[in-house]
C-alpha cells in the first residue's frame, strides 16, 4: 500500500488561491482524498510524497495521521 501526504488548508484558504495557507499535512492512500484520520480533504489539494514524513517539508503533520501511519508501515 502506497501513501502520500495531502494538504489541509487554513480556514478561508483554498487550493485555487495564489498562495494558500497550509493548515496541516494529512497522510492518505495514494489517489484518495481522505486522511487516515478520517478527515475529508479536497481532491484539488496539493500532495507530496510520503517521503516527506518526518522531515521539515512534512510539517506540520496531523497527529492522528502520523500515529496511524506508523501503525500501517511498521
Ligand atoms: Zn489527519
PDB file of the backbone (N, CA, C, O) and the ligand in Angstrom, with CONECT records:
HET     ZN  A 101       1
ATOM      1  N   UNK A   1       0.837  -1.205   0.000  1.00  0.00           N
ATOM      2  CA  UNK A   1       0.000   0.000   0.000  1.00  0.00           C
ATOM      3  C   UNK A   1       0.871   1.254   0.000  1.00  0.00           C
ATOM      4  O   UNK A   1       1.768   1.401   0.831  1.00  0.00           O
ATOM      5  N   UNK A   2       0.599   2.136  -0.925  1.00  0.00           N
ATOM      6  CA  UNK A   2       1.381   3.366  -1.000  1.00  0.00           C
ATOM      7  C   UNK A   2       0.613   4.536  -0.397  1.00  0.00           C
ATOM      8  O   UNK A   2      -0.610   4.625  -0.502  1.00  0.00           O
ATOM      9  N   UNK A   3       1.348   5.410   0.222  1.00  0.00           N
ATOM     10  CA  UNK A   3       0.756   6.574   0.872  1.00  0.00           C
ATOM     11  C   UNK A   3       1.377   7.858   0.345  1.00  0.00           C
ATOM     12  O   UNK A   3       2.507   7.879  -0.140  1.00  0.00           O
ATOM     13  N   UNK A   4       0.607   8.911   0.458  1.00  0.00           N
ATOM     14  CA  UNK A   4       1.134  10.227   0.119  1.00  0.00           C
ATOM     15  C   UNK A   4       0.599  11.211   1.146  1.00  0.00           C
ATOM     16  O   UNK A   4      -0.247  10.872   1.974  1.00  0.00           O
ATOM     17  N   UNK A   5       1.100  12.417   1.079  1.00  0.00           N
ATOM     18  CA  UNK A   5       0.653  13.450   2.005  1.00  0.00           C
ATOM     19  C   UNK A   5      -0.213  14.436   1.240  1.00  0.00           C
ATOM     20  O   UNK A   5       0.096  14.814   0.110  1.00  0.00           O
ATOM     21  N   UNK A   6      -1.305  14.846   1.879  1.00  0.00           N
ATOM     22  CA  UNK A   6      -2.212  15.799   1.225  1.00  0.00           C
ATOM     23  C   UNK A   6      -2.487  16.958   2.176  1.00  0.00           C
ATOM     24  O   UNK A   6      -2.691  16.764   3.374  1.00  0.00           O
ATOM     25  N   UNK A   7      -2.489  18.158   1.622  1.00  0.00           N
ATOM     26  CA  UNK A   7      -2.611  19.355   2.447  1.00  0.00           C
ATOM     27  C   UNK A   7      -4.054  19.642   2.860  1.00  0.00           C
ATOM     28  O   UNK A   7      -4.993  19.443   2.089  1.00  0.00           O
ATOM     29  N   UNK A   8      -4.199  20.111   4.085  1.00  0.00           N
ATOM     30  CA  UNK A   8      -5.447  20.731   4.509  1.00  0.00           C
ATOM     31  C   UNK A   8      -5.139  22.213   4.650  1.00  0.00           C
ATOM     32  O   UNK A   8      -4.116  22.598   5.215  1.00  0.00           O
ATOM     33  N   UNK A   9      -6.043  23.039   4.125  1.00  0.00           N
ATOM     34  CA  UNK A   9      -5.794  24.473   4.112  1.00  0.00           C
ATOM     35  C   UNK A   9      -6.444  25.170   5.295  1.00  0.00           C
ATOM     36  O   UNK A   9      -7.448  24.710   5.840  1.00  0.00           O
ATOM     37  N   UNK A  10      -5.856  26.270   5.671  1.00  0.00           N
ATOM     38  CA  UNK A  10      -6.413  27.084   6.743  1.00  0.00           C
ATOM     39  C   UNK A  10      -7.782  27.597   6.317  1.00  0.00           C
ATOM     40  O   UNK A  10      -8.069  27.734   5.128  1.00  0.00           O
ATOM     41  N   UNK A  11      -8.610  27.875   7.297  1.00  0.00           N
ATOM     42  CA  UNK A  11      -9.944  28.374   7.013  1.00  0.00           C
ATOM     43  C   UNK A  11      -9.857  29.636   6.159  1.00  0.00           C
ATOM     44  O   UNK A  11      -9.115  30.565   6.477  1.00  0.00           O
ATOM     45  N   UNK A  12     -10.619  29.654   5.080  1.00  0.00           N
ATOM     46  CA  UNK A  12     -10.597  30.820   4.211  1.00  0.00           C
ATOM     47  C   UNK A  12      -9.617  30.687   3.061  1.00  0.00           C
ATOM     48  O   UNK A  12      -9.633  31.495   2.133  1.00  0.00           O
ATOM     49  N   UNK A  13      -8.754  29.660   3.115  1.00  0.00           N
ATOM     50  CA  UNK A  13      -7.818  29.422   2.019  1.00  0.00           C
ATOM     51  C   UNK A  13      -8.297  28.250   1.180  1.00  0.00           C
ATOM     52  O   UNK A  13      -8.928  27.327   1.695  1.00  0.00           O
ATOM     53  N   UNK A  14      -8.000  28.286  -0.103  1.00  0.00           N
ATOM     54  CA  UNK A  14      -8.354  27.169  -0.977  1.00  0.00           C
ATOM     55  C   UNK A  14      -7.212  26.941  -1.961  1.00  0.00           C
ATOM     56  O   UNK A  14      -6.413  27.842  -2.217  1.00  0.00           O
ATOM     57  N   UNK A  15      -7.140  25.719  -2.515  1.00  0.00           N
ATOM     58  CA  UNK A  15      -6.016  25.356  -3.387  1.00  0.00           C
ATOM     59  C   UNK A  15      -5.913  26.251  -4.618  1.00  0.00           C
ATOM     60  O   UNK A  15      -4.842  26.355  -5.215  1.00  0.00           O
ATOM     61  N   UNK A  16      -7.024  26.903  -5.009  1.00  0.00           N
ATOM     62  CA  UNK A  16      -7.004  27.721  -6.204  1.00  0.00           C
ATOM     63  C   UNK A  16      -6.348  29.083  -6.001  1.00  0.00           C
ATOM     64  O   UNK A  16      -6.081  29.807  -6.960  1.00  0.00           O
ATOM     65  N   UNK A  17      -6.098  29.413  -4.763  1.00  0.00           N
ATOM     66  CA  UNK A  17      -5.538  30.730  -4.484  1.00  0.00           C
ATOM     67  C   UNK A  17      -4.069  30.832  -4.876  1.00  0.00           C
ATOM     68  O   UNK A  17      -3.379  29.832  -5.073  1.00  0.00           O
ATOM     69  N   UNK A  18      -3.622  32.074  -4.981  1.00  0.00           N
ATOM     70  CA  UNK A  18      -2.233  32.339  -5.348  1.00  0.00           C
ATOM     71  C   UNK A  18      -1.274  31.706  -4.342  1.00  0.00           C
ATOM     72  O   UNK A  18      -0.340  31.001  -4.723  1.00  0.00           O
ATOM     73  N   UNK A  19      -1.507  31.957  -3.084  1.00  0.00           N
ATOM     74  CA  UNK A  19      -0.604  31.487  -2.046  1.00  0.00           C
ATOM     75  C   UNK A  19      -1.417  30.992  -0.845  1.00  0.00           C
ATOM     76  O   UNK A  19      -1.456  31.631   0.206  1.00  0.00           O
ATOM     77  N   UNK A  20      -2.064  29.839  -1.033  1.00  0.00           N
ATOM     78  CA  UNK A  20      -2.955  29.350   0.028  1.00  0.00           C
ATOM     79  C   UNK A  20      -2.192  29.005   1.300  1.00  0.00           C
ATOM     80  O   UNK A  20      -1.049  28.549   1.259  1.00  0.00           O
ATOM     81  N   UNK A  21      -2.846  29.232   2.417  1.00  0.00           N
ATOM     82  CA  UNK A  21      -2.182  28.984   3.696  1.00  0.00           C
ATOM     83  C   UNK A  21      -2.425  27.558   4.151  1.00  0.00           C
ATOM     84  O   UNK A  21      -3.567  27.141   4.342  1.00  0.00           O
ATOM     85  N   UNK A  22      -1.347  26.817   4.324  1.00  0.00           N
ATOM     86  CA  UNK A  22      -1.435  25.420   4.730  1.00  0.00           C
ATOM     87  C   UNK A  22      -1.767  25.312   6.213  1.00  0.00           C
ATOM     88  O   UNK A  22      -1.156  25.980   7.048  1.00  0.00           O
ATOM     89  N   UNK A  23      -2.734  24.470   6.528  1.00  0.00           N
ATOM     90  CA  UNK A  23      -3.058  24.246   7.932  1.00  0.00           C
ATOM     91  C   UNK A  23      -2.217  23.088   8.464  1.00  0.00           C
ATOM     92  O   UNK A  23      -1.498  23.229   9.453  1.00  0.00           O
ATOM     93  N   UNK A  24      -2.320  21.946   7.793  1.00  0.00           N
ATOM     94  CA  UNK A  24      -1.629  20.752   8.275  1.00  0.00           C
ATOM     95  C   UNK A  24      -1.563  19.728   7.132  1.00  0.00           C
ATOM     96  O   UNK A  24      -2.395  19.738   6.224  1.00  0.00           O
ATOM     97  N   UNK A  25      -0.571  18.859   7.197  1.00  0.00           N
ATOM     98  CA  UNK A  25      -0.486  17.747   6.244  1.00  0.00           C
ATOM     99  C   UNK A  25      -1.158  16.518   6.834  1.00  0.00           C
ATOM    100  O   UNK A  25      -0.979  16.202   8.010  1.00  0.00           O
ATOM    101  N   UNK A  26      -1.934  15.830   6.003  1.00  0.00           N
ATOM    102  CA  UNK A  26      -2.501  14.540   6.392  1.00  0.00           C
ATOM    103  C   UNK A  26      -1.867  13.457   5.524  1.00  0.00           C
ATOM    104  O   UNK A  26      -1.312  13.743   4.463  1.00  0.00           O
ATOM    105  N   UNK A  27      -1.955  12.210   5.989  1.00  0.00           N
ATOM    106  CA  UNK A  27      -1.496  11.073   5.188  1.00  0.00           C
ATOM    107  C   UNK A  27      -2.724  10.405   4.578  1.00  0.00           C
ATOM    108  O   UNK A  27      -3.700  10.124   5.274  1.00  0.00           O
ATOM    109  N   UNK A  28      -2.668  10.156   3.279  1.00  0.00           N
ATOM    110  CA  UNK A  28      -3.757   9.436   2.612  1.00  0.00           C
ATOM    111  C   UNK A  28      -3.179   8.265   1.833  1.00  0.00           C
ATOM    112  O   UNK A  28      -1.976   8.204   1.581  1.00  0.00           O
ATOM    113  N   UNK A  29      -4.063   7.326   1.451  1.00  0.00           N
ATOM    114  CA  UNK A  29      -3.630   6.341   0.470  1.00  0.00           C
ATOM    115  C   UNK A  29      -3.515   7.076  -0.858  1.00  0.00           C
ATOM    116  O   UNK A  29      -4.269   8.015  -1.113  1.00  0.00           O
ATOM    117  N   UNK A  30      -2.590   6.662  -1.697  1.00  0.00           N
ATOM    118  CA  UNK A  30      -2.384   7.325  -2.979  1.00  0.00           C
ATOM    119  C   UNK A  30      -3.679   7.350  -3.778  1.00  0.00           C
ATOM    120  O   UNK A  30      -4.334   6.323  -3.959  1.00  0.00           O
ATOM    121  N   UNK A  31      -4.035   8.532  -4.251  1.00  0.00           N
ATOM    122  CA  UNK A  31      -5.228   8.679  -5.076  1.00  0.00           C
ATOM    123  C   UNK A  31      -6.491   8.928  -4.284  1.00  0.00           C
ATOM    124  O   UNK A  31      -7.544   9.185  -4.867  1.00  0.00           O
ATOM    125  N   UNK A  32      -6.409   8.857  -2.963  1.00  0.00           N
ATOM    126  CA  UNK A  32      -7.587   9.112  -2.145  1.00  0.00           C
ATOM    127  C   UNK A  32      -7.514  10.494  -1.508  1.00  0.00           C
ATOM    128  O   UNK A  32      -6.434  11.043  -1.288  1.00  0.00           O
ATOM    129  N   UNK A  33      -8.691  11.039  -1.218  1.00  0.00           N
ATOM    130  CA  UNK A  33      -8.727  12.395  -0.665  1.00  0.00           C
ATOM    131  C   UNK A  33      -9.202  12.379   0.783  1.00  0.00           C
ATOM    132  O   UNK A  33      -9.648  13.400   1.306  1.00  0.00           O
ATOM    133  N   UNK A  34      -9.105  11.212   1.432  1.00  0.00           N
ATOM    134  CA  UNK A  34      -9.465  11.151   2.854  1.00  0.00           C
ATOM    135  C   UNK A  34      -8.245  10.759   3.670  1.00  0.00           C
ATOM    136  O   UNK A  34      -7.578   9.766   3.380  1.00  0.00           O
ATOM    137  N   UNK A  35      -7.966  11.549   4.689  1.00  0.00           N
ATOM    138  CA  UNK A  35      -6.829  11.249   5.549  1.00  0.00           C
ATOM    139  C   UNK A  35      -7.054   9.961   6.316  1.00  0.00           C
ATOM    140  O   UNK A  35      -8.191   9.525   6.490  1.00  0.00           O
ATOM    141  N   UNK A  36      -5.964   9.350   6.778  1.00  0.00           N
ATOM    142  CA  UNK A  36      -6.072   8.147   7.607  1.00  0.00           C
ATOM    143  C   UNK A  36      -6.901   8.440   8.854  1.00  0.00           C
ATOM    144  O   UNK A  36      -7.516   7.536   9.421  1.00  0.00           O
ATOM    145  N   UNK A  37      -6.918   9.696   9.278  1.00  0.00           N
ATOM    146  CA  UNK A  37      -7.662  10.105  10.472  1.00  0.00           C
ATOM    147  C   UNK A  37      -9.154  10.242  10.172  1.00  0.00           C
ATOM    148  O   UNK A  37      -9.953  10.460  11.082  1.00  0.00           O
ATOM    149  N   UNK A  38      -9.536  10.114   8.879  1.00  0.00           N
ATOM    150  CA  UNK A  38     -10.947  10.216   8.529  1.00  0.00           C
ATOM    151  C   UNK A  38     -11.356  11.580   8.021  1.00  0.00           C
ATOM    152  O   UNK A  38     -12.511  11.789   7.648  1.00  0.00           O
ATOM    153  N   UNK A  39     -10.430  12.495   8.003  1.00  0.00           N
ATOM    154  CA  UNK A  39     -10.707  13.855   7.553  1.00  0.00           C
ATOM    155  C   UNK A  39     -10.873  13.893   6.030  1.00  0.00           C
ATOM    156  O   UNK A  39     -10.044  13.363   5.291  1.00  0.00           O
ATOM    157  N   UNK A  40     -11.959  14.528   5.576  1.00  0.00           N
ATOM    158  CA  UNK A  40     -12.164  14.717   4.141  1.00  0.00           C
ATOM    159  C   UNK A  40     -11.300  15.855   3.650  1.00  0.00           C
ATOM    160  O   UNK A  40     -11.318  16.949   4.213  1.00  0.00           O
ATOM    161  N   UNK A  41     -10.546  15.597   2.602  1.00  0.00           N
ATOM    162  CA  UNK A  41      -9.660  16.621   2.054  1.00  0.00           C
ATOM    163  C   UNK A  41     -10.082  16.932   0.632  1.00  0.00           C
ATOM    164  O   UNK A  41     -10.773  16.146  -0.017  1.00  0.00           O
ATOM    165  N   UNK A  42      -9.655  18.092   0.161  1.00  0.00           N
ATOM    166  CA  UNK A  42     -10.026  18.494  -1.181  1.00  0.00           C
ATOM    167  C   UNK A  42      -9.244  17.689  -2.214  1.00  0.00           C
ATOM    168  O   UNK A  42      -8.025  17.553  -2.109  1.00  0.00           O
ATOM    169  N   UNK A  43      -9.958  17.148  -3.226  1.00  0.00           N
ATOM    170  CA  UNK A  43      -9.265  16.408  -4.287  1.00  0.00           C
ATOM    171  C   UNK A  43      -8.253  17.282  -5.012  1.00  0.00           C
ATOM    172  O   UNK A  43      -7.288  16.782  -5.590  1.00  0.00           O
ATOM    173  N   UNK A  44      -8.479  18.589  -4.975  1.00  0.00           N
ATOM    174  CA  UNK A  44      -7.576  19.520  -5.659  1.00  0.00           C
ATOM    175  C   UNK A  44      -6.431  19.996  -4.768  1.00  0.00           C
ATOM    176  O   UNK A  44      -5.565  20.752  -5.210  1.00  0.00           O
ATOM    177  N   UNK A  45      -6.431  19.550  -3.508  1.00  0.00           N
ATOM    178  CA  UNK A  45      -5.374  19.978  -2.589  1.00  0.00           C
ATOM    179  C   UNK A  45      -4.026  19.426  -3.040  1.00  0.00           C
ATOM    180  O   UNK A  45      -3.945  18.359  -3.650  1.00  0.00           O
ATOM    181  N   UNK A  46      -2.994  20.162  -2.733  1.00  0.00           N
ATOM    182  CA  UNK A  46      -1.657  19.746  -3.144  1.00  0.00           C
ATOM    183  C   UNK A  46      -1.232  18.486  -2.365  1.00  0.00           C
ATOM    184  O   UNK A  46      -1.602  18.306  -1.205  1.00  0.00           O
ATOM    185  N   UNK A  47      -0.463  17.638  -3.018  1.00  0.00           N
ATOM    186  CA  UNK A  47       0.042  16.421  -2.373  1.00  0.00           C
ATOM    187  C   UNK A  47       1.560  16.404  -2.481  1.00  0.00           C
ATOM    188  O   UNK A  47       2.148  17.105  -3.304  1.00  0.00           O
ATOM    189  N   UNK A  48       2.170  15.605  -1.652  1.00  0.00           N
ATOM    190  CA  UNK A  48       3.604  15.355  -1.784  1.00  0.00           C
ATOM    191  C   UNK A  48       3.869  13.915  -1.357  1.00  0.00           C
ATOM    192  O   UNK A  48       3.038  13.262  -0.726  1.00  0.00           O
ATOM    193  N   UNK A  49       5.052  13.453  -1.725  1.00  0.00           N
ATOM    194  CA  UNK A  49       5.428  12.078  -1.404  1.00  0.00           C
ATOM    195  C   UNK A  49       5.450  11.863   0.107  1.00  0.00           C
ATOM    196  O   UNK A  49       5.769  12.777   0.868  1.00  0.00           O
ATOM    197  N   UNK A  50       5.110  10.654   0.530  1.00  0.00           N
ATOM    198  CA  UNK A  50       5.168  10.340   1.957  1.00  0.00           C
ATOM    199  C   UNK A  50       6.618  10.314   2.441  1.00  0.00           C
ATOM    200  O   UNK A  50       6.869  10.197   3.641  1.00  0.00           O
ATOM    201  N   UNK A  51       7.570  10.422   1.515  1.00  0.00           N
ATOM    202  CA  UNK A  51       8.972  10.533   1.920  1.00  0.00           C
ATOM    203  C   UNK A  51       9.202  11.768   2.778  1.00  0.00           C
ATOM    204  O   UNK A  51      10.167  11.843   3.539  1.00  0.00           O
ATOM    205  N   UNK A  52       8.289  12.748   2.641  1.00  0.00           N
ATOM    206  CA  UNK A  52       8.432  13.983   3.413  1.00  0.00           C
ATOM    207  C   UNK A  52       8.024  13.791   4.865  1.00  0.00           C
ATOM    208  O   UNK A  52       8.241  14.667   5.702  1.00  0.00           O
ATOM    209  N   UNK A  53       7.430  12.637   5.160  1.00  0.00           N
ATOM    210  CA  UNK A  53       7.027  12.352   6.535  1.00  0.00           C
ATOM    211  C   UNK A  53       8.274  12.376   7.420  1.00  0.00           C
ATOM    212  O   UNK A  53       9.284  11.740   7.120  1.00  0.00           O
ATOM    213  N   UNK A  54       8.173  13.124   8.515  1.00  0.00           N
ATOM    214  CA  UNK A  54       9.295  13.178   9.446  1.00  0.00           C
ATOM    215  C   UNK A  54      10.365  14.183   9.067  1.00  0.00           C
ATOM    216  O   UNK A  54      11.379  14.300   9.755  1.00  0.00           O
ATOM    217  N   UNK A  55      10.150  14.910   7.978  1.00  0.00           N
ATOM    218  CA  UNK A  55      11.098  15.959   7.584  1.00  0.00           C
ATOM    219  C   UNK A  55      10.401  17.314   7.715  1.00  0.00           C
ATOM    220  O   UNK A  55       9.177  17.378   7.837  1.00  0.00           O
ATOM    221  N   UNK A  56      11.177  18.389   7.691  1.00  0.00           N
ATOM    222  CA  UNK A  56      10.579  19.730   7.791  1.00  0.00           C
ATOM    223  C   UNK A  56       9.521  19.974   6.713  1.00  0.00           C
ATOM    224  O   UNK A  56       8.550  20.690   6.957  1.00  0.00           O
ATOM    225  N   UNK A  57       9.695  19.391   5.531  1.00  0.00           N
ATOM    226  CA  UNK A  57       8.742  19.595   4.438  1.00  0.00           C
ATOM    227  C   UNK A  57       7.369  19.014   4.779  1.00  0.00           C
ATOM    228  O   UNK A  57       6.357  19.420   4.207  1.00  0.00           O
ATOM    229  N   UNK A  58       7.341  18.065   5.709  1.00  0.00           N
ATOM    230  CA  UNK A  58       6.084  17.416   6.055  1.00  0.00           C
ATOM    231  C   UNK A  58       5.442  17.996   7.310  1.00  0.00           C
ATOM    232  O   UNK A  58       4.515  17.408   7.867  1.00  0.00           O
ATOM    233  N   UNK A  59       5.928  19.136   7.747  1.00  0.00           N
ATOM    234  CA  UNK A  59       5.387  19.790   8.947  1.00  0.00           C
ATOM    235  C   UNK A  59       4.496  20.969   8.580  1.00  0.00           C
ATOM    236  O   UNK A  59       4.760  21.612   7.564  1.00  0.00           O
ATOM    237  N   UNK A  60       3.489  21.280   9.324  1.00  0.00           N
ATOM    238  CA  UNK A  60       3.005  20.498  10.475  1.00  0.00           C
ATOM    239  C   UNK A  60       2.225  19.277  10.000  1.00  0.00           C
ATOM    240  O   UNK A  60       1.570  19.318   8.959  1.00  0.00           O
ATOM    241  N   UNK A  61       2.298  18.210  10.754  1.00  0.00           N
ATOM    242  CA  UNK A  61       1.636  16.963  10.390  1.00  0.00           C
ATOM    243  C   UNK A  61       0.464  16.682  11.336  1.00  0.00           C
ATOM    244  O   UNK A  61       0.565  16.884  12.546  1.00  0.00           O
ATOM    245  N   UNK A  62      -0.639  16.218  10.766  1.00  0.00           N
ATOM    246  CA  UNK A  62      -1.796  15.795  11.566  1.00  0.00           C
ATOM    247  C   UNK A  62      -1.350  14.697  12.538  1.00  0.00           C
ATOM    248  O   UNK A  62      -0.794  13.684  12.113  1.00  0.00           O
ATOM    249  N   UNK A  63      -1.585  14.890  13.816  1.00  0.00           N
ATOM    250  CA  UNK A  63      -1.091  13.929  14.813  1.00  0.00           C
ATOM    251  C   UNK A  63      -1.742  12.564  14.666  1.00  0.00           C
ATOM    252  O   UNK A  63      -1.088  11.535  14.838  1.00  0.00           O
ATOM    253  N   UNK A  64      -3.032  12.558  14.347  1.00  0.00           N
ATOM    254  CA  UNK A  64      -3.737  11.282  14.179  1.00  0.00           C
ATOM    255  C   UNK A  64      -3.170  10.510  12.996  1.00  0.00           C
ATOM    256  O   UNK A  64      -2.901   9.312  13.084  1.00  0.00           O
ATOM    257  N   UNK A  65      -2.995  11.222  11.889  1.00  0.00           N
ATOM    258  CA  UNK A  65      -2.437  10.577  10.702  1.00  0.00           C
ATOM    259  C   UNK A  65      -1.025  10.061  10.971  1.00  0.00           C
ATOM    260  O   UNK A  65      -0.662   8.967  10.538  1.00  0.00           O
ATOM    261  N   UNK A  66      -0.239  10.852  11.683  1.00  0.00           N
ATOM    262  CA  UNK A  66       1.125  10.443  11.987  1.00  0.00           C
ATOM    263  C   UNK A  66       1.152   9.141  12.769  1.00  0.00           C
ATOM    264  O   UNK A  66       1.945   8.248  12.471  1.00  0.00           O
ATOM    265  N   UNK A  67       0.285   9.033  13.770  1.00  0.00           N
ATOM    266  CA  UNK A  67       0.244   7.843  14.607  1.00  0.00           C
ATOM    267  C   UNK A  67      -0.274   6.641  13.814  1.00  0.00           C
ATOM    268  O   UNK A  67       0.268   5.540  13.916  1.00  0.00           O
ATOM    269  N   UNK A  68      -1.331   6.863  13.020  1.00  0.00           N
ATOM    270  CA  UNK A  68      -1.910   5.768  12.236  1.00  0.00           C
ATOM    271  C   UNK A  68      -0.929   5.283  11.169  1.00  0.00           C
ATOM    272  O   UNK A  68      -0.815   4.087  10.901  1.00  0.00           O
ATOM    273  N   UNK A  69      -0.232   6.234  10.576  1.00  0.00           N
ATOM    274  CA  UNK A  69       0.730   5.894   9.531  1.00  0.00           C
ATOM    275  C   UNK A  69       1.819   4.987  10.089  1.00  0.00           C
ATOM    276  O   UNK A  69       2.236   4.030   9.436  1.00  0.00           O
ATOM    277  N   UNK A  70       2.275   5.295  11.299  1.00  0.00           N
ATOM    278  CA  UNK A  70       3.307   4.461  11.933  1.00  0.00           C
ATOM    279  C   UNK A  70       2.827   3.028  12.080  1.00  0.00           C
ATOM    280  O   UNK A  70       3.595   2.085  11.886  1.00  0.00           O
ATOM    281  N   UNK A  71       1.544   2.864  12.426  1.00  0.00           N
ATOM    282  CA  UNK A  71       0.997   1.521  12.590  1.00  0.00           C
ATOM    283  C   UNK A  71       0.897   0.786  11.258  1.00  0.00           C
ATOM    284  O   UNK A  71       1.061  -0.433  11.196  1.00  0.00           O
ATOM    285  N   UNK A  72       0.624   1.548  10.184  1.00  0.00           N
ATOM    286  CA  UNK A  72       0.430   0.934   8.876  1.00  0.00           C
ATOM    287  C   UNK A  72       1.739   0.418   8.287  1.00  0.00           C
ATOM    288  O   UNK A  72       1.777  -0.635   7.651  1.00  0.00           O
ATOM    289  N   UNK A  73       2.813   1.178   8.510  1.00  0.00           N
ATOM    290  CA  UNK A  73       4.040   0.852   7.782  1.00  0.00           C
ATOM    291  C   UNK A  73       5.054   0.077   8.618  1.00  0.00           C
ATOM    292  O   UNK A  73       6.054  -0.394   8.076  1.00  0.00           O
ATOM    293  N   UNK A  74       4.825  -0.068   9.920  1.00  0.00           N
ATOM    294  CA  UNK A  74       5.809  -0.789  10.733  1.00  0.00           C
ATOM    295  C   UNK A  74       5.204  -1.959  11.443  1.00  0.00           C
ATOM    296  O   UNK A  74       5.901  -2.669  12.168  1.00  0.00           O
TER     297      UNK A  74
HETATM  298 ZN    ZN A 101      -5.132  13.507   9.507  1.00  0.00          ZN
END
